[in-house]
Amino acid sequence: MLQGTKHTLETKQKISKARTKPEHERAKFIRNGYRYIFKPSHPNSDCDGNVAEHTLIITEYLGRPLKKGEHTHHKNGNKLDNRIENLQLHTPSTHMKEHREEVRKAIKDSNRICGICKSNKTLVARHIDRRNNNTFWHPYWRTNPLDRNMWLCNSCWRTVYYSIKKR
């Protein structure tokens, strides 16, 4: 059985330096569609020392770190577009209002009517375009399983679908 050799302190430091990447190499990565940068000394960094790039940009613009309860909103919906013109500072409630408007607009733009309940409202699904990382909303319409020429809202579709399934 072979025994390992002990390394000198100088060799240990060289090995450690080779295994850990310098900050500029490990600086950027994407999580949940947002670009993160390793800055452990930043007040808004997470427990791993990473800060969202849009947070860094808006804190630099404001000249102060974000307070608890302040959110950054991307106006065009692209999470990787971190230009200052594209960023807005919001409270959680105004941030949700902003996104609710997107949902309402998606429902209003859909000109469909349910074939059973005659309603023009249905669930709205959130989708992410993976190519350019944009988030968009669209109404969740389905065709009637019994008559493919008829659109149904989500609740009517479920009623029809499960009545067929029980047969």
C-alpha positions in Angstrom: 0.0 0.0 0.0 1.4 3.4 -1.1 1.5 6.3 1.3 0.9 9.8 0.1 3.7 12.3 0.3 3.4 15.4 2.4 3.5 18.7 0.5 5.5 21.7 1.6 3.6 24.9 2.5 4.7 26.5 -0.7 3.3 23.6 -2.8 0.0 23.6 -0.8 -0.4 27.3 -1.6 0.3 26.7 -5.3 -2.3 23.9 -5.4 -4.9 26.1 -3.6 -4.3 29.0 -6.0 -4.7 26.6 -9.0 -8.0 25.2 -7.6 -9.6 28.6 -6.9 -10.5 30.8 -9.8 -9.7 34.5 -9.6 -12.6 36.8 -9.1 -12.8 38.0 -12.7 -13.1 34.4 -13.9 -15.9 33.4 -11.5 -17.6 36.8 -11.7 -20.6 36.2 -13.8 -23.2 33.4 -13.9 -26.9 33.2 -14.6 -29.5 31.9 -12.1 -33.2 32.2 -12.7 -32.6 34.3 -15.8 -30.6 36.9 -13.9 -26.9 37.6 -14.2 -25.0 37.4 -10.9 -21.6 38.7 -9.9 -19.4 37.6 -7.0 -19.0 40.5 -4.6 -19.0 39.3 -1.0 -18.4 42.7 0.4 -21.6 44.2 -1.2 -24.4 45.0 1.3 -27.0 43.3 -1.0 -25.0 40.1 -1.6 -26.6 36.7 -0.7 -25.0 34.2 1.7 -22.7 33.0 -1.1 -21.4 36.5 -1.8 -23.3 36.9 -5.1 -25.2 40.0 -6.1 -27.6 40.3 -9.1 -26.1 42.5 -11.7 -29.2 44.7 -12.0 -29.0 45.3 -8.2 -25.4 46.4 -8.5 -26.2 48.8 -11.4 -29.2 50.4 -9.6 -27.3 50.8 -6.3 -24.4 52.4 -8.1 -26.9 54.8 -9.8 -28.6 55.6 -6.5 -25.4 55.8 -4.6 -26.7 53.6 -1.8 -27.6 49.9 -1.3 -31.1 48.8 -1.8 -33.3 48.9 1.3 -35.3 45.9 2.5 -38.5 45.7 0.4 -37.1 47.5 -2.6 -37.3 45.7 -5.9 -35.7 46.3 -9.3 -38.0 45.9 -12.3 -36.9 45.4 -15.9 -39.2 47.5 -18.1 -38.8 45.5 -21.3 -39.1 42.1 -19.5 -35.6 41.0 -20.5 -33.7 40.0 -17.3 -30.3 40.2 -19.0 -30.9 43.8 -20.2 -29.4 45.7 -17.3 -29.1 49.2 -18.8 -30.1 51.9 -16.4 -32.8 53.1 -18.8 -34.4 49.6 -18.5 -34.4 49.5 -14.7 -37.0 50.8 -12.3 -37.0 50.8 -8.5 -40.3 49.5 -7.0 -41.8 48.5 -3.7 -43.2 45.0 -3.7 -46.8 46.2 -4.2 -46.0 48.5 -7.1 -43.9 45.8 -8.7 -46.9 43.4 -8.6 -49.2 46.1 -10.0 -46.7 46.5 -12.9 -46.9 42.8 -13.7 -50.7 42.6 -13.2 -51.0 45.2 -15.9 -49.1 42.9 -18.3 -51.6 40.1 -17.4 -54.6 42.3 -18.0 -53.2 43.4 -21.3 -52.7 39.8 -22.4 -56.3 39.0 -21.5 -57.7 42.1 -23.2 -55.6 41.4 -26.4 -57.1 37.9 -26.7 -60.3 38.2 -28.8 -61.6 34.7 -27.9 -64.9 33.8 -26.3 -65.6 30.5 -24.5 -68.0 28.3 -26.4 -69.8 27.2 -23.2 -69.9 30.0 -20.7 -69.5 32.8 -23.3 -66.8 34.5 -21.1 -63.8 36.3 -22.6 -61.6 35.5 -19.5 -59.5 32.6 -18.6 -56.3 31.7 -16.8 -53.2 33.5 -17.9 -49.9 31.5 -18.3 -46.5 33.0 -17.8 -43.9 31.9 -20.4 -40.2 32.5 -20.8 -38.7 32.8 -24.2 -35.5 30.9 -23.7 -33.7 32.5 -26.7 -33.8 36.1 -25.5 -34.9 35.4 -22.0 -38.1 37.6 -22.2 -41.1 36.8 -20.0 -44.5 37.2 -21.5 -48.0 36.3 -20.5 -50.8 34.9 -22.6 -54.3 33.6 -21.9 -54.8 29.9 -21.5 -57.4 28.9 -24.1 -58.0 25.3 -25.2 -60.0 23.7 -27.9 -63.0 21.7 -27.0 -62.1 17.9 -27.1 -65.5 17.2 -28.6 -65.6 20.0 -31.1 -62.1 21.2 -32.3 -63.6 24.4 -33.8 -64.7 25.7 -30.4 -62.5 27.6 -27.9 -63.0 27.0 -24.2 -61.8 28.8 -21.1 -59.7 26.7 -18.7 -62.5 26.0 -16.3 -65.0 24.8 -19.0 -62.3 22.8 -20.6 -61.6 21.0 -17.4 -65.3 20.3 -16.9 -65.6 18.8 -20.4 -62.3 16.9 -20.2 -63.1 15.2 -16.9 -66.7 14.3 -18.0 -65.2 12.6 -21.0 -62.6 10.9 -18.8 -65.3 9.4 -16.5 -67.0 7.7 -19.4 
